[in-house]
Amino acid sequence: MTQTIPLSDLIQPQATTADVEIFDPPMCCPTGICGPTIDQALLDLNEMVMALQSRGVSVARYQITSHPNAFLGNAEVMKLVRQQQMAALPITVVRGKVIKTKTYPSLVEVKARLNGAHS
């Protein structure tokens, strides 16, 4: 007999969720800041991540190829990816809520959400 295991049973729950989660499109490296030409949006994002972390904000970045469980573990992110495929990426989540899709947010946008502002 073959036993069917639900996909949800295979997903390991994350012990702690970061304050800010960035679900990136596929890139050549974890930050995207590599190679002969650097995308200014990725450079700005890296600076934002460092600024948030210096203030004690936990930030996590995920790529679907290297962190599939992070994508699978977030129903809202998976819904967007199923509807829009890779066009939905990047997706930014602040304290469990999607705040922006298709482009990276600014530091001002993320700080506003961390301080309780709503769109």
C-alpha positions as CSV (number, residue, x, y, z in Angstrom):
1,M,0.0,0.0,0.0
2,T,1.1,3.5,-0.8
3,Q,0.6,6.1,1.9
4,T,-0.2,9.7,0.7
5,I,1.5,12.4,2.7
6,P,-0.1,15.8,2.4
7,L,2.3,18.5,1.2
8,S,1.5,20.6,4.3
9,D,3.1,17.8,6.4
10,L,6.4,18.2,4.6
11,I,6.7,21.9,5.2
12,Q,8.8,22.7,8.3
13,P,7.3,25.6,10.2
14,Q,9.7,28.4,10.7
15,A,10.6,28.8,14.4
16,T,10.5,32.6,14.1
17,T,9.3,34.8,11.3
18,A,11.4,37.8,10.4
19,D,9.8,41.3,10.8
20,V,10.5,41.9,7.1
21,E,10.5,39.1,4.5
22,I,11.5,39.6,0.9
23,F,10.6,37.0,-1.6
24,D,13.0,37.6,-4.5
25,P,12.8,36.5,-8.1
26,P,15.5,34.0,-9.2
27,M,19.0,35.6,-9.1
28,C,22.5,34.6,-9.7
29,C,23.4,34.9,-6.0
30,P,21.6,35.5,-2.7
31,T,21.8,39.3,-2.9
32,G,21.8,39.8,-6.7
33,I,24.8,42.1,-6.2
34,C,27.3,40.2,-8.3
35,G,28.6,40.2,-11.8
36,P,29.8,43.0,-14.0
37,T,26.7,45.2,-13.8
38,I,24.8,45.9,-10.6
39,D,21.1,46.7,-10.6
40,Q,20.6,49.9,-8.6
41,A,17.3,48.6,-7.2
42,L,19.2,45.7,-5.6
43,L,21.9,48.0,-4.3
44,D,19.3,50.2,-2.7
45,L,17.6,47.1,-1.3
46,N,20.8,45.9,0.2
47,E,21.4,49.3,1.9
48,M,17.8,49.2,3.2
49,V,18.3,45.7,4.7
50,M,21.5,46.8,6.4
51,A,19.8,49.9,7.8
52,L,16.9,47.9,9.2
53,Q,19.2,45.3,10.7
54,S,21.3,48.0,12.3
55,R,18.1,49.1,14.1
56,G,17.4,45.6,15.3
57,V,14.8,44.7,12.7
58,S,15.0,41.1,11.5
59,V,15.1,40.8,7.8
60,A,15.0,37.6,5.7
61,R,15.4,37.2,1.9
62,Y,14.2,34.1,0.0
63,Q,14.6,32.9,-3.5
64,I,12.2,30.2,-4.7
65,T,15.1,28.0,-5.9
66,S,17.0,28.0,-2.7
67,H,14.2,28.6,-0.1
68,P,11.1,26.9,-1.6
69,N,9.7,26.1,1.9
70,A,9.6,29.9,2.7
71,F,7.4,30.4,-0.3
72,L,5.2,27.3,0.4
73,G,4.8,28.3,4.0
74,N,3.3,31.7,3.2
75,A,-0.2,31.2,1.7
76,E,-0.5,34.9,0.6
77,V,2.8,34.7,-1.2
78,M,1.9,31.4,-2.9
79,K,-1.5,32.8,-4.0
80,L,0.2,35.7,-5.7
81,V,2.8,33.5,-7.3
82,R,0.1,31.1,-8.6
83,Q,-1.9,34.0,-10.0
84,Q,0.9,36.0,-11.5
85,Q,3.8,33.6,-11.7
86,M,7.3,35.2,-11.5
87,A,5.8,38.6,-12.4
88,A,4.6,39.0,-8.8
89,L,8.2,38.9,-7.5
90,P,9.6,40.5,-5.6
91,I,7.1,40.3,-2.8
92,T,7.7,42.1,0.5
93,V,6.0,41.0,3.7
94,V,6.1,43.1,6.9
95,R,5.0,41.3,10.0
96,G,3.0,38.8,8.1
97,K,1.3,41.2,5.7
98,V,2.2,41.6,2.0
99,I,3.0,45.3,1.6
100,K,4.3,45.4,-2.0
101,T,4.7,43.3,-5.1
102,K,6.5,43.5,-8.4
103,T,9.1,46.1,-7.1
104,Y,11.1,46.5,-3.9
105,P,9.8,49.0,-1.3
106,S,11.7,52.0,0.0
107,L,13.1,52.2,3.5
108,V,10.3,54.8,4.2
109,E,7.6,52.4,3.1
110,V,9.0,49.6,5.3
111,K,9.5,51.8,8.3
112,A,5.9,53.1,8.0
113,R,4.6,49.6,8.0
114,L,6.8,48.6,10.9
115,N,5.4,51.6,12.8
116,G,1.8,50.5,12.2
117,A,0.8,52.4,9.1
118,H,-1.7,50.8,6.7
119,S,-2.0,51.3,3.0
